[in-house]
Amino acid sequence: MENFFSSILQNPVYLLLSVGAVAFFILLVVIYRIHKIHSQEIFVHQAWGANWKGR
């Protein structure tokens, strides 16, 4: 494990690939969460919806 980290830190290409892979994974998780939120129905309480003037 120590050799793995030392080889990543010594070679900038491996470092960029590692950082890119982590950023890509985070981006996928964020996109998944946004899609999950947008696919849910929006619930508006009836009393709030009846009093809303549309301004």
FIGUKOL-953721 format. One line per 2 residues: number of its first residue (from 1); their letters; for each residue x negated, y negated, z of N, C-alpha, C, CB. Coordinates in pm, whole numbers, plus 32768, in hexadecimal, padded with zeros to 4 digits. Glycine has a CB too. Layout:
NUM	a	X:Y:Z:X:Y:Z:X:Y:Z:X:Y:Z ~ ...
This chain:
1	me	7FAE:8077:8000:8000:8000:8000:7FA9:7F82:8000:805E:8000:8079 ~ 7F3B:7F87:804A:7EE2:7F14:8050:7EA1:7EFB:7FC8:7E77:7F2A:80BB
3	nf	7E7F:7F66:7F80:7E46:7F57:7EFA:7EAB:7F1B:7E99:7E15:7FDF:7EC4 ~ 7F29:7F3E:7EAB:7F93:7F09:7E55:7F9B:7E72:7E62:801A:7F49:7E78
5	fs	7F9F:7E3F:7EDE:7FA9:7DAF:7EF2:7F2A:7D66:7EC9:7FC8:7D90:7F85 ~ 7EB7:7DA2:7EDF:7E3A:7D61:7EB7:7E2E:7D58:7E20:7DC2:7DAB:7EF1
7	si	7E5E:7DBF:7DD8:7E59:7DB9:7D45:7EBB:7D53:7D0F:7E77:7E43:7D08 ~ 7F2F:7D43:7D51:7F90:7CDD:7D25:7F57:7C52:7D3C:8016:7CEE:7D71
9	lq	7F19:7C3C:7DAE:7EE4:7BB7:7DCD:7E6A:7B94:7D79:7EC1:7BAE:7E60 ~ 7E1E:7BF7:7D4C:7DA7:7BDC:7CFD:7DC9:7BBF:7C6C:7D48:7C51:7D04
11	np	7E35:7BF5:7C38:7E59:7BE1:7BAC:7ED3:7B85:7BA3:7E75:7C69:7B66 ~ 7EC5:7B10:7B68:7F37:7AB2:7B61:7FAB:7AE5:7B0D:7F08:7A2E:7B2A
13	vy	7F8F:7B3B:7AAB:7FFC:7B71:7A59:8056:7BCA:7AAF:7FC4:7BC0:79E1 ~ 801A:7C1F:7B00:8069:7C74:7B59:80B6:7C21:7BBE:800E:7CD8:7BA1
15	ll	8079:7BB5:7BED:80BC:7B5D:7C4D:8136:7B1B:7C0D:805B:7AF2:7C82 ~ 8126:7AEA:7B92:8197:7AAC:7B4C:8205:7B12:7B2E:8168:7A6B:7AC9
17	ls	81DE:7B8A:7B08:8243:7BF2:7AEF:828F:7C17:7B6D:8201:7C6E:7AB3 ~ 8248:7C1D:7BDC:828A:7C3F:7C5B:82EB:7BD2:7C85:8222:7C56:7CC9
19	vg	82BE:7B54:7C7D:8315:7AE4:7CA1:838C:7ADD:7C42:82C7:7A5E:7C9E ~ 8375:7AF6:7BC2:83E2:7AF6:7B60:8448:7B64:7B7A:83AB:7B06:7AD4
21	av	8417:7BD9:7BA1:8473:7C48:7BBF:84C9:7C29:7C38:8424:7CCA:7BD6 ~ 848D:7BEE:7C9F:84D9:7BCA:7D17:8540:7B5E:7CF5:847B:7B9A:7D88
23	af	8517:7AFA:7CA6:8574:7A8F:7C7F:85E5:7AC5:7C2A:8529:7A1F:7C34 ~ 85C8:7B24:7BD1:862E:7B60:7B7D:8692:7BAF:7BD1:85EE:7BBB:7B13
25	fi	8662:7BF6:7C35:86BA:7C41:7C8E:8715:7BE3:7CDC:8668:7C98:7CEF ~ 86DD:7B75:7D0F:872E:7B13:7D58:8797:7AD6:7CFC:86D5:7AA4:7D96
27	ll	8770:7AB9:7C80:87CE:7A80:7C1F:8840:7AE1:7C03:8785:7A5D:7B9D ~ 8820:7B61:7BF5:888A:7BC5:7BDF:88EA:7BCD:7C54:884C:7C4E:7BC5
29	vv	88B5:7BC7:7CCE:890C:7BCC:7D44:8966:7B51:7D49:88B7:7BD5:7DC5 ~ 8931:7ADB:7D2B:8981:7A61:7D2D:89ED:7A65:7CC2:8926:79E6:7D19
31	iy	89CB:7A93:7C4A:8A2E:7A9C:7BDE:8A9C:7B00:7C03:89EB:7AC6:7B5A ~ 8A76:7B6E:7C41:8AD9:7BD1:7C6C:8B39:7B95:7CD3:8A94:7C4C:7CA6
33	ri	8B03:7B4A:7D33:8B58:7B0E:7D9A:8BB5:7AA5:7D5E:8B02:7ACF:7E08 ~ 8B82:7A53:7D02:8BD6:79ED:7CC2:8C46:7A30:7C72:8B81:7990:7C66
35	hk	8C26:7A99:7C29:8C8B:7ADF:7BDC:8CF4:7B1E:7C38:8C4B:7B4B:7B84 ~ 8CC8:7B52:7CA9:8D24:7B8E:7D09:8D83:7B25:7D42:8CD7:7BD2:7D7A
37	ih	8D4F:7AAD:7D5E:8DA1:7A41:7D93:8E05:7A11:7D2A:8D4A:79CD:7DC4 ~ 8DD8:7A01:7CAD:8E31:79CE:7C44:8E9B:7A32:7C1C:8DE1:79A7:7BCB
39	sq	8E85:7AB2:7C31:8EE8:7B15:7C0A:8F59:7B21:7C70:8EA5:7B9C:7BF8 ~ 8F49:7AE6:7CE5:8FB2:7AEB:7D4A:901E:7A85:7D2A:8F78:7AD3:7DD7
41	ei	9098:7AA4:7D51:9105:7A45:7D3C:90FA:79D2:7DA0:918E:7A8C:7D4A ~ 911C:795D:7D70:9119:78E8:7DC8:919D:78E3:7E14:9101:7863:7D76
43	fv	9194:78E1:7E98:920B:78DF:7EEC:9221:7851:7F1D:91FE:7941:7F63 ~ 9295:781A:7EFE:92BA:7795:7F2D:9331:77A7:7F8A:92DC:7733:7EB6
45	hq	9323:7775:8002:938F:777F:8062:9408:7730:8030:9362:774D:80EE ~ 947D:7766:8042:94F5:7728:800A:950E:769D:8044:956E:7780:8024
47	aw	94FA:768B:80C5:9513:7608:8100:94B1:75A0:80C9:9508:760F:819A ~ 9433:75C9:80B3:93D2:756A:807C:93F4:754C:7FEB:9342:75A2:8086
49	ga	941B:75B4:7F9F:943B:75A1:7F12:94B7:754B:7EFF:944E:7627:7ECF ~ 9518:7555:7F5A:9593:7507:7F4F:9579:7474:7F6F:9600:7540:7FAC
51	nw	951A:7457:7FC5:94FF:73CC:7FEC:9496:7389:7F93:94D2:73C7:807C ~ 945C:73D2:7F38:93F0:739A:7EE7:9429:733F:7E7B:939D:740B:7EA7
53	kg	93F7:72C5:7E70:942C:7264:7E13:93E5:7269:7D8B:941F:71D9:7E4D ~ 9375:72B1:7D82:9330:72BD:7D02:92D9:7247:7CE1:9393:72D1:7C95
55	r	92A3:7204:7D45:924F:7191:7D2A:91C4:71BC:7D07:924B:7134:7DA1
